[in-house]
């Protein structure tokens, strides 16, 4: 059996710890960016179009907006 390279394991652990330290700040950055809002609304609209049989375009948009408004970006 080949032993894993200890240098790579330390590097991977350092990368994980660095990302862990910034995950909250990154979540706030994403949540505050208009591009994220546009993307989430586009995804909500696509979801409604593909999964919810609504023929009224205004109602479809309203449902997508309600879905979008009930989603938040946060760290896990």
N, C-alpha and C positions, 0 to 999 in steps of 0.2 A: 504494500500500500504506500502511495506517495503522500508525504506529509505536506499540508498547505504551507505556503510561504508566510512566515510570521510577519514580514514587512507589509504584505498586502492586507492581512487581517487587521493590523494596527491602523493602516490607512483607511480601510473600510469602516472601522469603528470610529475613527476621528471624523470621517465624513458624516456618518450617522449622528454623532453627537453635535456637530456643527449645525446640521440641518434641524435637529431637534431644538436647539437653542434659538433658532430663528423662525420656527413654524408659526408661532402666534403673530409675530410681526408680518410674516408673509400673508397670513390669512386676512389681517387687517388691510394690507396693501391691495389684495385682490378684491375684497369686499368694497373698498372705496374707489375702485377704478370703474369708470363708465363703460369701458370695454367689456368688463365682466358682466355688467348689467345687461348690455346689449346681447352678449353671448347667451346668457341665461334666458332672456326673453325669446331669442331665436330658438333655443332648444325647447322651451316651453311651448311655443307655437307649433314647432315640428311634432312634439309629442302629442298635442291635442289633435293635430291633423291626422296623425297615424293611428291614434288609439281611441278617440272619442268622436262618435258620429254626430257632429253638429254641422248643420248646413248653413245656419245663419252666421255670416262672417263676423259681425259685431260680437255675437255671443261667443264665438270661438276665440276671438281676441281677448274678451273679458275673462274667459276661463283660463287662458294661457297666462294672463296677467295675475290672476289670483294664485295660480300655481307658483309663478315666479315670486310673488310677494311672500309666500310661505316657505321659502327656501333661504337658508343662510349659509355663508361661508365661514367655517370655523376650523380650528385645529382639532385633530383627533389624537 
